[in-house]
Amino acid sequence: MTTKPSLAVVGATGAVGTVMLDLLSTREDIWGEIRLIASPRSAGRMLPVRGEGCEVVALSEEAFNGIDVAMFDVPDEVSAQWAPVAAAQGAVAVDNSGSFRMDPDVPLVVPEVNPGDARKRPKGIIANPNCTTLSLIVAVAALHREFGLQEMVVASYQAASGAGQAGIDTLYAQLARVGGSHVLGQRPGDVRGAVGDLGPFPAPLALNVVPWAGSVKDDGWSSEELKIRNESRKILGMPDLRVSATCVRVPVVTTHSVAVHAVFGRAVERAAAQRVLREAPGVVLTDDPERGEFPTPADAVGTDPTWVGRVRRSLDDPCALDLFVCGDNLRKGAALNTAQIAELVARELVSAAAV
């Protein structure tokens, strides 16, 4: 390969695609041609990439001609149909949907955790984990390398944007209806009556928390809760890791938070855990409760790292830690991790061509 590899962004006009274009314009420029692909109704639009306007082309088999890496930021059904098409055209497909995450022939990659898995792609496809898993796995993996993770119990506090643009729009509309009105502090049913349309949520999100995210699975579990369990196991290479999750939707626009209780194979001191987290790539430790310093979504939104604080050794188990994690679900939770995977592949292709 004598030139820089070419890149396609499929879903360039969506919420994650917009963040992706910003990342491509601000990260190291390792790409040659960048081709923007979207649905036919978006074809012809001009979007800014690397300081220049780039015309969106319609999704088709021909759109992948000459492309080395194709990043997919589209719904599951679109990825399921078109990622194999891109791979058949010779591109490495990096998919941000849920279509291929648990496929045994598709690696599930977090570059700070298991970068070598990106080379094991018999189908020509690499999967990007769910945004909630990504909010915690970089920090947990760093602790696992040092202390040997055995069990994890988590509670997520997931932003409205995790439900897409419809989630964002619904939250803003509900806040406008109830903001400053008499419903605050009145009978419980007043908020439900005031918000109107529930949008993608099963209960009001404004002035409320909703202990549900995802679709219904067996025995009362949600799909989001099972994703945390199954994806953490696959990324860490621990198929028998004990994981239990409760996913909660909160009235935050962007950035997921997760409270983590992690049990390790040996005793762990708070100071040792803080040292590991402080030195871990992709992690920012902010942990001084006496000064009111701990991560919140307002701190993490618009940033790339995983933010960690409230690190404590369990009062009842010297081998257990409790911590609080925040991560922007549209950046590291989606676009950034996808871009990082694509960059791993790009460097691999350049190195292979140079041999």
C-alpha positions as CSV (number, residue, x, y, z in Angstrom):
1,M,0.0,0.0,0.0
2,T,1.8,3.1,-1.3
3,T,-0.9,5.6,-0.2
4,K,-3.0,6.1,2.9
5,P,-5.9,3.6,3.3
6,S,-9.3,4.7,2.2
7,L,-12.2,5.0,4.6
8,A,-16.0,4.9,4.3
9,V,-18.3,6.2,7.0
10,V,-21.7,4.5,6.6
11,G,-24.4,6.5,8.4
12,A,-22.5,9.7,8.2
13,T,-25.6,11.9,8.7
14,G,-26.8,10.3,12.0
15,A,-26.1,11.3,15.6
16,V,-23.0,9.0,15.9
17,G,-21.9,9.8,12.4
18,T,-21.8,13.5,13.1
19,V,-19.5,12.8,16.1
20,M,-17.4,10.6,13.8
21,L,-16.9,13.3,11.3
22,D,-15.7,15.6,14.1
23,L,-13.3,12.9,15.3
24,L,-11.9,12.4,11.8
25,S,-11.3,16.1,11.6
26,T,-9.4,16.4,14.9
27,R,-7.5,13.0,15.3
28,E,-4.3,12.1,13.5
29,D,-4.8,12.2,9.7
30,I,-4.0,8.6,8.7
31,W,-6.7,8.3,5.9
32,G,-6.5,8.9,2.2
33,E,-10.0,9.2,0.7
34,I,-12.9,9.5,3.1
35,R,-16.2,8.5,1.5
36,L,-19.5,9.4,3.3
37,I,-22.3,7.0,2.8
38,A,-25.9,7.3,3.9
39,S,-29.5,6.5,2.8
40,P,-30.5,7.6,-0.7
41,R,-32.6,10.5,0.8
42,S,-29.3,12.0,2.2
43,A,-27.3,11.5,-1.0
44,G,-25.9,14.8,-2.4
45,R,-25.7,16.5,1.0
46,M,-22.3,18.2,1.7
47,L,-20.8,17.6,5.1
48,P,-17.5,19.0,6.5
49,V,-14.6,16.6,6.9
50,R,-11.0,17.7,7.6
51,G,-11.9,21.2,6.8
52,E,-13.4,20.5,3.4
53,G,-16.9,19.7,2.1
54,C,-17.6,16.1,1.2
55,E,-20.6,14.9,-0.8
56,V,-22.7,12.1,0.7
57,V,-23.3,9.1,-1.6
58,A,-26.1,6.6,-1.5
59,L,-25.6,3.2,0.2
60,S,-25.0,0.6,-2.5
61,E,-22.6,-2.2,-3.4
62,E,-20.7,0.1,-5.7
63,A,-20.2,2.7,-2.8
64,F,-17.6,0.3,-1.3
65,N,-15.4,0.1,-4.5
66,G,-11.8,0.9,-3.6
67,I,-12.5,1.2,0.2
68,D,-10.1,-0.4,2.6
69,V,-12.0,0.2,5.9
70,A,-15.8,0.8,6.3
71,M,-17.2,2.1,9.6
72,F,-20.9,1.4,10.1
73,D,-23.0,3.7,12.4
74,V,-26.4,2.5,11.4
75,P,-29.3,0.4,12.8
76,D,-28.8,-3.3,13.3
77,E,-30.8,-4.4,10.3
78,V,-28.8,-2.1,8.0
79,S,-25.5,-3.4,9.3
80,A,-26.6,-7.0,9.1
81,Q,-27.3,-6.5,5.4
82,W,-24.5,-4.2,4.3
83,A,-21.4,-5.0,6.5
84,P,-21.0,-8.4,4.7
85,V,-21.4,-6.6,1.4
86,A,-18.5,-4.2,2.3
87,A,-16.4,-7.2,3.4
88,A,-17.1,-9.0,0.2
89,Q,-15.9,-5.9,-1.7
90,G,-12.6,-6.2,0.1
91,A,-13.1,-3.7,2.9
92,V,-12.7,-4.4,6.6
93,A,-16.1,-3.6,8.2
94,V,-16.0,-2.0,11.7
95,D,-19.6,-2.2,12.9
96,N,-21.1,-0.2,15.7
97,S,-24.5,-2.0,15.7
98,G,-25.5,-5.0,17.8
99,S,-25.7,-7.3,14.8
100,F,-22.3,-9.1,15.1
101,R,-21.1,-8.5,18.7
102,M,-21.7,-12.1,19.9
103,D,-20.9,-13.8,16.6
104,P,-18.0,-16.2,17.5
105,D,-16.3,-15.3,14.2
106,V,-16.4,-11.6,14.8
107,P,-14.0,-10.0,17.3
108,L,-15.4,-7.6,19.8
109,V,-12.7,-5.0,20.3
110,V,-11.7,-2.3,22.7
111,P,-8.3,-1.0,21.7
112,E,-7.1,-0.3,25.2
113,V,-8.1,-3.9,26.3
114,N,-7.8,-6.4,23.5
115,P,-6.3,-4.8,20.4
116,G,-4.8,-8.1,19.1
117,D,-8.3,-9.5,18.6
118,A,-8.8,-7.0,15.7
119,R,-6.6,-9.2,13.5
120,K,-8.8,-12.3,14.0
121,R,-11.6,-11.5,11.6
122,P,-12.5,-14.4,9.4
123,K,-15.7,-12.7,8.2
124,G,-13.9,-9.4,7.5
125,I,-16.0,-7.7,10.2
126,I,-15.0,-6.3,13.6
127,A,-17.7,-5.4,16.2
128,N,-17.8,-2.4,18.5
129,P,-19.3,-3.0,21.9
130,N,-22.5,-1.5,23.3
131,C,-22.1,2.0,24.7
132,T,-22.9,1.0,28.3
133,T,-20.2,-1.8,28.2
134,L,-17.7,0.7,26.8
135,S,-18.5,3.2,29.7
136,L,-17.0,0.7,32.2
137,I,-14.8,-1.8,30.5
138,V,-11.6,0.2,30.0
139,A,-11.4,0.9,33.7
140,V,-12.5,-2.5,34.8
141,A,-10.0,-4.2,32.4
142,A,-7.1,-2.1,33.9
143,L,-8.1,-3.4,37.4
144,H,-8.5,-6.9,36.1
145,R,-4.9,-7.0,34.7
146,E,-3.6,-6.1,38.1
147,F,-5.9,-7.9,40.6
148,G,-7.7,-10.6,38.6
149,L,-11.4,-9.9,38.2
150,Q,-13.8,-12.6,39.4
151,E,-17.2,-11.0,39.6
152,M,-19.0,-7.7,38.7
153,V,-22.3,-6.2,39.9
154,V,-23.2,-3.0,38.1
155,A,-26.0,-0.4,38.0
156,S,-26.1,1.8,35.0
157,Y,-27.5,5.4,34.7
158,Q,-28.0,5.7,31.0
159,A,-28.6,9.0,29.1
160,A,-31.5,9.7,26.8
161,S,-29.3,9.7,23.8
162,G,-28.7,6.0,24.2
163,A,-32.2,5.7,22.7
164,G,-31.2,7.7,19.7
165,Q,-32.4,11.1,18.5
166,A,-35.9,10.1,19.5
167,G,-34.7,9.8,23.1
168,I,-33.1,13.2,23.1
169,D,-36.2,14.8,21.5
170,T,-38.5,13.1,24.0
171,L,-36.5,14.3,27.0
172,Y,-36.4,17.9,25.8
173,A,-40.2,17.9,25.0
174,Q,-41.0,16.4,28.4
175,L,-38.8,18.9,30.3
176,A,-40.5,21.7,28.4
177,R,-43.9,20.4,29.6
178,V,-43.1,19.9,33.2
179,G,-40.4,22.5,33.8
180,G,-41.4,25.0,36.4
181,S,-44.9,23.7,36.6
182,H,-47.0,22.6,39.6
183,V,-46.3,18.9,39.0
184,L,-43.1,18.9,41.0
185,G,-43.8,17.6,44.4
186,Q,-47.4,16.8,43.7
187,R,-49.1,13.5,43.4
188,P,-46.9,10.8,41.7
189,G,-49.4,10.6,38.8
190,D,-49.0,14.3,38.0
191,V,-45.7,13.9,36.2
192,R,-47.0,11.0,34.1
193,G,-50.0,13.0,33.1
194,A,-48.0,16.2,32.3
195,V,-45.3,14.8,30.1
196,G,-47.5,13.6,27.3
197,D,-45.7,11.4,24.8
198,L,-43.4,8.8,26.4
199,G,-41.4,8.4,23.1
200,P,-39.1,5.4,23.3
201,F,-39.3,5.1,27.1
202,P,-41.8,3.0,29.1
203,A,-42.4,5.8,31.7
204,P,-41.8,9.5,32.0
205,L,-38.1,10.4,31.9
206,A,-38.3,14.1,32.9
207,L,-38.1,14.5,36.7
208,N,-37.9,10.7,36.9
209,V,-35.7,7.6,36.6
210,V,-36.8,4.6,34.7
211,P,-35.4,1.2,35.8
212,W,-35.5,-0.2,32.2
213,A,-33.4,0.0,29.1
214,G,-33.6,-2.2,26.1
215,S,-36.0,-5.0,25.1
216,V,-37.6,-7.7,27.2
217,K,-35.6,-10.9,27.6
218,D,-36.2,-14.1,29.6
219,D,-36.9,-14.0,33.4
220,G,-37.3,-10.2,33.6
221,W,-33.9,-9.3,32.2
222,S,-33.5,-6.6,29.6
223,S,-31.3,-6.7,26.5
224,E,-29.1,-3.9,27.8
225,E,-28.4,-5.8,31.0
226,L,-27.5,-9.0,29.1
227,K,-25.2,-7.0,26.8
228,I,-23.1,-5.8,29.7
229,R,-22.7,-9.4,30.9
230,N,-22.1,-11.1,27.6
231,E,-19.9,-8.4,26.0
232,S,-17.7,-8.0,29.1
233,R,-17.1,-11.7,29.1
234,K,-16.1,-11.7,25.4
235,I,-13.9,-8.6,25.6
236,L,-12.0,-9.8,28.7
237,G,-11.8,-13.4,27.4
238,M,-13.6,-14.7,30.5
239,P,-16.6,-16.8,29.4
240,D,-17.5,-17.7,33.0
241,L,-17.2,-14.2,34.5
242,R,-20.1,-13.6,37.0
243,V,-21.8,-10.4,35.9
244,S,-25.1,-8.9,37.1
245,A,-26.5,-5.6,35.8
246,T,-29.4,-3.4,36.4
247,C,-29.9,-0.7,33.7
248,V,-31.6,2.6,34.6
249,R,-32.5,5.4,32.2
250,V,-32.0,8.9,33.7
251,P,-32.9,12.4,32.5
252,V,-29.4,13.2,31.2
253,V,-29.0,14.0,27.5
254,T,-25.6,12.5,26.9
255,T,-23.1,10.4,29.0
256,H,-23.8,7.1,30.6
257,S,-22.7,6.5,34.2
258,V,-22.2,3.1,35.9
259,A,-21.8,2.2,39.6
260,V,-19.5,-0.9,39.7
261,H,-18.9,-3.4,42.5
262,A,-16.0,-5.6,41.4
263,V,-14.7,-8.6,43.2
264,F,-11.1,-9.7,42.6
265,G,-8.9,-12.8,43.2
266,R,-6.8,-11.1,45.9
267,A,-7.1,-8.3,48.4
268,V,-6.9,-4.8,46.9
269,E,-6.2,-1.5,48.7
270,R,-7.8,1.7,47.6
271,A,-4.5,3.5,47.0
272,A,-3.3,0.6,44.8
273,A,-6.5,0.7,42.7
274,Q,-6.2,4.4,42.3
275,R,-2.7,4.1,41.1
276,V,-3.7,1.5,38.5
277,L,-6.6,3.7,37.3
278,R,-4.4,6.8,37.2
279,E,-1.9,5.1,34.9
280,A,-4.4,3.3,32.7
281,P,-4.6,4.6,29.1
282,G,-8.0,6.1,28.3
283,V,-8.9,6.7,31.9
284,V,-9.1,9.9,33.9
285,L,-9.2,9.5,37.7
286,T,-10.9,12.2,39.7
287,D,-11.4,11.0,43.2
288,D,-11.3,13.4,46.1
289,P,-14.8,13.4,47.7
290,E,-13.6,15.7,50.5
291,R,-13.2,18.4,47.9
292,G,-16.3,17.4,46.0
293,E,-14.2,15.9,43.2
294,F,-15.8,12.9,41.4
295,P,-17.0,12.4,37.9
296,T,-20.5,13.4,36.7
297,P,-22.1,13.3,33.2
298,A,-21.7,17.1,33.0
299,D,-17.9,16.6,33.4
300,A,-17.5,13.8,30.9
301,V,-19.8,14.9,28.1
302,G,-17.9,15.9,25.0
303,T,-14.7,14.2,26.1
304,D,-13.0,11.0,25.1
305,P,-11.7,9.2,28.3
306,T,-13.5,7.1,30.8
307,W,-13.8,9.1,34.0
308,V,-13.6,7.2,37.3
309,G,-14.1,8.3,40.9
310,R,-15.6,7.2,44.2
311,V,-13.0,4.4,44.4
312,R,-13.5,2.5,47.7
313,R,-12.5,-0.9,49.1
314,S,-15.6,-2.8,50.2
315,L,-16.3,-2.6,53.9
316,D,-17.2,-6.3,54.0
317,D,-14.8,-7.8,51.5
318,P,-11.1,-6.9,51.2
319,C,-11.1,-8.3,47.7
320,A,-13.8,-6.0,46.4
321,L,-13.9,-2.5,45.1
322,D,-16.7,0.0,44.5
323,L,-16.3,2.8,41.9
324,F,-18.3,5.2,39.8
325,V,-17.6,5.5,36.1
326,C,-18.8,8.1,33.4
327,G,-18.3,8.0,29.7
328,D,-19.7,9.9,26.8
329,N,-21.9,7.4,25.1
330,L,-21.6,9.1,21.7
331,R,-17.9,9.4,21.8
332,K,-16.0,6.5,23.5
333,G,-19.3,4.7,23.7
334,A,-19.8,4.7,20.0
335,A,-17.8,6.9,17.5
336,L,-14.4,7.0,19.2
337,N,-14.0,3.3,19.8
338,T,-15.1,2.6,16.2
339,A,-12.5,5.1,15.0
340,Q,-9.8,3.6,17.2
341,I,-10.6,0.1,15.8
342,A,-10.4,1.5,12.3
343,E,-7.1,3.1,13.0
344,L,-5.7,-0.3,14.3
345,V,-6.8,-1.9,11.0
346,A,-5.3,1.0,8.9
347,R,-1.9,0.7,10.6
348,E,-2.1,-3.1,10.1
349,L,-2.8,-2.7,6.4
350,V,0.1,-0.2,6.0
351,S,2.5,-2.4,7.9
352,A,1.5,-5.5,5.9
353,A,2.0,-3.6,2.6
354,A,5.5,-2.4,3.7
355,V,6.8,-6.0,4.3
